[in-house]
Amino acid sequence: MSLFEKVEPVPPDPIFGLAARFRKDKRSNKIDLTLGVYKGKSLKIEILRSVKEAEKILIKMEKDKGYLPMGGDERFVQESQKLIFGEALCKTLKGKVFGAQTVGGTGALRLGGDFLAREVTKCVYVSDPTWPNHIGIFEAAGMEVKKYPYYNKETHALDFQKMLDYLSALPEKSLVVLHACCHNPTGCDPTQAEWKELSALLLKKKLIPFFDFAYQGFGRGLDEDAWAIRYFAEQGHEMFVAASYSKNFALYGERIGSLSILAKNEQVSQNLASVVRRIARVNYSNPPRHGGEIVATILQDLGLTKLWKGEVDQMRKRIEEMRSELIHALSGQFGKDKYGFLKRRSGLFSMLGLEGSQVDRMIEEYGVYLTRSGRINLTGLSEDNLPNILEAMIKTAS
Ligand SMILES: Cc1ncc(COP(=O)(O)O)c(C=O)c1O
């Protein structure tokens, strides 16, 4: 008898579990719309040219593979903060923002979650729905995870008033996770006017914003997508930002992200930085080097930055094109109105408004893989596979 006889298996991860099922599926016409990765026209993840160029430089320049400090490569952290807050605001906030290089955006959320659970609160509020891993990450950090209203399934839009009413009743120092842009899974973001209202409410109620910033550049543009974060920072919030460079640098497997914490003053910032570094030290000690070196190399070289920005623009353009093609195809089949709501979406994902039971049938009977929430990755679409997706949608609609 095993010493571990009593270990019960946990259910597969809702997204990675589906991806594994997709890989095992033998059907040649299977279609993958699941994972949140940008795919080019080849329907594959492609390495960016800017990344390849940076790696050539790194091969020549790299002197050793020694440990990074607990908070990571300072060069990378500075560049990451400039990308998030913009250069001018970074100067204003100097001394008040602490940054750490993290193991992807996930690692940033967890590092921030560990800090907050230890020092501030054992409860976090996430949008309903949200990226499923938010729940797992904050629970693993020892928090109770509650949901605030966000998406109205009837109108296929953000239910802003309901969200506001719910948040206005939260106790002081409640932690609120906000998707800075390209809300995952709905694709619905607040407008600038709504962000302003949220900022005023969170300040008045002394709530703590924790921005998840995994898709900078995939919505409206690199600066435009950072608008809410920069606005909140200007308004004087003490706040957290978890940034990921998995998507916009296509560095998924390199596990590169950053955690930024904006505090009221330098002393508080230094105190909390010491705690965050300690949490990193007893967890993974210090982050891996390569991803941060690539990002820093690109962002410290004018030519490579220009190349990279162009590549981000191209990725965003393809997302928009695939959204238009999908809307066009759906209008052809179902009329102009039924899927008109998709026009007001931003980023890699859209929720099509399908029931879980229909999604199950689309996977089983047609090999069209999407998450059970009805979320699709737009860059999994192509001119060739769109007709098959539509057929699966039509034939499985009850
Ligand atoms: C909303 C959201 N936050 C964070 C992440 C984490 O990204 P990373 O792969 O960098 O850990 C993802 C990845 O899919 C995401 O969709």
The ligand as an ORCA input file, in Angstrom:
! r2SCAN-3c Opt
* xyz 0 1
  C      -5.786     37.366    -17.713
  C      -4.480     36.682    -17.618
  N      -3.656     37.012    -16.624
  C      -2.460     36.442    -16.488
  C      -2.023     35.477    -17.358
  C      -0.698     34.847    -17.087
  O       0.219     34.945    -18.046
  P       1.626     34.197    -17.957
  O       1.577     33.128    -18.970
  O       2.616     35.253    -18.244
  O       1.779     33.643    -16.586
  C      -2.855     35.077    -18.413
  C      -2.437     34.015    -19.332
  O      -3.165     33.450    -20.079
  C      -4.106     35.706    -18.545
  O      -4.938     35.395    -19.537
*
